């Protein structure tokens, strides 16, 4: 399945790195940036999420919540978040259901790993409509953060 701009974002509930259940629809009234990433502690993922951490105020200023999602366990994500001082929520899609729903799952990743999240970005507006969708096949690339910011500005 793929998610298209202009359609309602599929709702979901996942556990975060603090072992709390987080539901997308709880953020109604705020813009949400969903960032799927392949794996904690890898170079490109760390670089990507550190850039979000360092620029989080810009997202806050645009009434946006950032949620990072991977198939890593909540325990791995907790260690990753603590070591990198991430200031936004990391969610575990360990069962791969949400990555699948959002069209963001590799069938086969490096080293023959099956079912790893594709690096992807989605902007969901305050009403729950997808306003930006980018799914990257090349895990070495990063989402277009300029386009994400422009989308957030346009929906203010």
URHU-V254336 format. One record per residue. N is the residue number from 1. RES is the residue in one small letter. PSI is psi in degrees with one decimal (* if undefined). NEAR is the number of other ideal C-beta (glycine too) atoms within 10 Angstrom. Layout:
n & res & psi & near
N & RES & PSI & NEAR
N & RES & PSI & NEAR
This chain:
n & res & psi & near
1 & x & 146.9 & 8
2 & x & 155.6 & 10
3 & x & 130.1 & 19
4 & x & 146.1 & 8
5 & x & 136.7 & 12
6 & x & -11.9 & 8
7 & x & 161.0 & 12
8 & x & 137.0 & 11
9 & x & 129.8 & 22
10 & x & 131.0 & 14
11 & x & 155.6 & 13
12 & x & 163.4 & 17
13 & x & 129.6 & 12
14 & x & 157.2 & 21
15 & x & 141.2 & 16
16 & x & -179.9 & 19
17 & x & -10.2 & 23
18 & x & 9.6 & 12
19 & x & 23.6 & 10
20 & x & 143.5 & 11
21 & x & 131.2 & 10
22 & x & 130.5 & 18
23 & x & 130.4 & 10
24 & x & -45.4 & 20
25 & x & -14.7 & 10
26 & x & -16.7 & 13
27 & x & 11.9 & 16
28 & x & 135.0 & 13
29 & x & -10.5 & 9
30 & x & 154.4 & 13
31 & x & 147.5 & 21
32 & x & 134.2 & 22
33 & x & 114.8 & 24
34 & x & 125.3 & 25
35 & x & 103.0 & 24
36 & x & 138.8 & 27
37 & x & 149.3 & 27
38 & x & -57.7 & 24
39 & x & 139.9 & 19
40 & x & 151.4 & 24
41 & x & 10.1 & 12
42 & x & 156.7 & 15
43 & x & -55.6 & 8
44 & x & -38.8 & 16
45 & x & -43.2 & 23
46 & x & -45.1 & 17
47 & x & -46.2 & 10
48 & x & -53.1 & 21
49 & x & -30.1 & 22
50 & x & -35.2 & 13
51 & x & -35.7 & 12
52 & x & -45.7 & 20
53 & x & -48.3 & 16
54 & x & -22.9 & 11
55 & x & 19.3 & 13
56 & x & -31.0 & 15
57 & x & -35.7 & 9
58 & x & -39.6 & 14
59 & x & -42.6 & 19
60 & x & -41.6 & 13
61 & x & -20.7 & 11
62 & x & 21.5 & 18
63 & x & 38.2 & 15
64 & x & 139.9 & 24
65 & x & 136.0 & 18
66 & x & 130.7 & 22
67 & x & 120.4 & 20
68 & x & 136.1 & 26
69 & x & 131.3 & 26
70 & x & 172.3 & 26
71 & x & 4.9 & 25
72 & x & 156.7 & 25
73 & x & 161.4 & 14
74 & x & -29.9 & 18
75 & x & -42.1 & 11
76 & x & -44.6 & 18
77 & x & -35.2 & 24
78 & x & -43.4 & 18
79 & x & -43.3 & 15
80 & x & -47.0 & 22
81 & x & -43.8 & 21
82 & x & -45.1 & 10
83 & x & -33.6 & 11
84 & x & 0.4 & 16
85 & x & 43.1 & 9
86 & x & 138.6 & 20
87 & x & 29.6 & 13
88 & x & 168.7 & 17
89 & x & 135.7 & 18
90 & x & 129.3 & 27
91 & x & 140.9 & 25
92 & x & 118.4 & 22
93 & x & 51.0 & 23
94 & x & -34.6 & 16
95 & x & 0.0 & 11
96 & x & 12.8 & 15
97 & x & -43.6 & 13
98 & x & -39.8 & 23
99 & x & -39.9 & 22
100 & x & -47.9 & 14
101 & x & -39.3 & 17
102 & x & 9.3 & 25
103 & x & 30.3 & 16
104 & x & 53.0 & 29
105 & x & 126.1 & 22
106 & x & 137.2 & 18
107 & x & -48.0 & 7
108 & x & 130.8 & 10
109 & x & -167.2 & 17
110 & x & 154.6 & 11
111 & x & 30.9 & 6
112 & x & 24.1 & 6
113 & x & 136.3 & 12
114 & x & 137.1 & 10
115 & x & 55.8 & 16
116 & x & 140.4 & 24
117 & x & 137.7 & 27
118 & x & 147.8 & 19
119 & x & 120.0 & 25
120 & x & 157.1 & 22
121 & x & 136.7 & 23
122 & x & 136.1 & 26
123 & x & 125.9 & 26
124 & x & 127.7 & 27
125 & x & 177.2 & 21
126 & x & -18.7 & 15
127 & x & -4.0 & 12
128 & x & 15.3 & 17
129 & x & 136.9 & 14
130 & x & 124.5 & 20
131 & x & -15.3 & 18
132 & x & 137.0 & 21
133 & x & 126.7 & 22
134 & x & 118.5 & 16
135 & x & 119.9 & 17
136 & x & 131.7 & 17
137 & x & -27.5 & 8
138 & x & 109.8 & 9
139 & x & -13.3 & 19
140 & x & -11.2 & 8
141 & x & 159.1 & 12
142 & x & 156.3 & 18
143 & x & 160.1 & 21
144 & x & 88.7 & 14
145 & x & -26.6 & 16
146 & x & -44.7 & 8
147 & x & -36.6 & 13
148 & x & -47.4 & 23
149 & x & -43.5 & 17
150 & x & -38.2 & 13
151 & x & -45.0 & 22
152 & x & -40.6 & 21
153 & x & -41.0 & 11
154 & x & -20.5 & 11
155 & x & 11.4 & 18
156 & x & * & 11
